[in-house]
Amino acid sequence: MLPQVRALAWQCFVFNYTHYLIWDTATPNNANQGYGYQGWSGGTIFYAKPGGGYYESVRSELIREGFEDYDYFTLLETAEESQEKSLL
């Protein structure tokens, strides 16, 4: 399940999506222990700290890393296009 979370951004790149919206991160899940979304089988993104604030989940880190990969894919694509133009 977790590799799918990271692959979400890869799919955005493949299908040329420029934005992705995580809907409803303010709905309490897991008996008020965390906040999440109802995407791929749902999932908690942030967990409430006892004294206030939130802990990040592994899922939130993978979402961020996936979109970092998206940026790398974009840089690679741009570099390839520049390389092709210089060869012409």
C-alpha positions in Angstrom: 0.0 0.0 0.0 2.7 2.5 0.9 4.5 2.3 -2.5 1.2 3.3 -4.1 1.2 6.5 -2.1 4.6 7.5 -3.5 3.6 6.4 -7.0 0.7 8.8 -7.0 3.0 11.6 -8.0 4.6 9.5 -10.6 1.2 8.9 -12.1 0.7 12.7 -12.1 3.8 13.0 -14.1 3.0 10.3 -16.6 -0.5 11.6 -17.2 0.8 15.3 -17.3 -1.2 16.4 -14.3 0.0 19.7 -12.9 -1.9 19.6 -9.6 -3.2 17.0 -7.1 -5.7 17.7 -4.4 -5.9 15.8 -1.1 -9.5 16.2 -0.1 -10.7 16.6 3.4 -7.7 16.5 5.7 -9.7 17.9 8.6 -11.9 14.9 9.2 -11.1 13.0 12.4 -10.3 9.3 11.7 -9.3 6.4 14.0 -11.4 7.5 16.9 -10.1 11.1 16.8 -6.5 9.9 16.8 -5.6 11.4 13.4 -6.6 13.3 10.3 -6.6 11.8 6.8 -8.2 11.5 3.5 -10.3 9.0 1.6 -8.1 8.3 -1.4 -6.5 4.9 -2.1 -8.2 3.0 0.7 -8.1 6.1 2.8 -5.4 6.6 5.4 -4.2 8.8 8.2 -1.8 11.6 7.2 -1.3 13.3 10.5 -1.7 12.0 14.1 -2.8 14.3 16.9 -0.2 14.9 19.7 -1.5 14.6 23.2 -0.5 18.2 24.1 -1.7 19.7 20.8 -0.2 19.7 17.3 0.4 16.8 15.0 2.8 14.0 14.2 3.6 13.3 10.6 2.9 9.8 9.3 5.0 7.6 7.0 2.2 8.2 4.4 2.8 12.0 4.6 6.5 11.5 4.1 5.9 9.3 1.1 3.5 11.8 -0.4 6.2 14.5 -0.1 9.0 12.2 -1.5 6.7 11.2 -4.4 6.3 14.9 -5.4 10.0 15.4 -5.0 10.4 12.5 -7.5 7.9 14.4 -9.7 10.3 17.4 -9.7 13.2 15.1 -10.6 11.3 13.6 -13.5 10.5 17.1 -14.7 14.2 18.1 -14.5 15.2 15.0 -16.3 12.7 15.6 -19.1 13.9 19.2 -19.5 17.5 18.0 -19.6 16.7 15.4 -22.2 14.9 18.0 -24.4 17.9 20.4 -24.1 20.2 17.6 -25.0 18.2 16.7 -28.1 18.1 20.3 -29.2 21.8 20.7 -28.8 22.4 17.6 -31.0 20.4 19.1 -33.9 
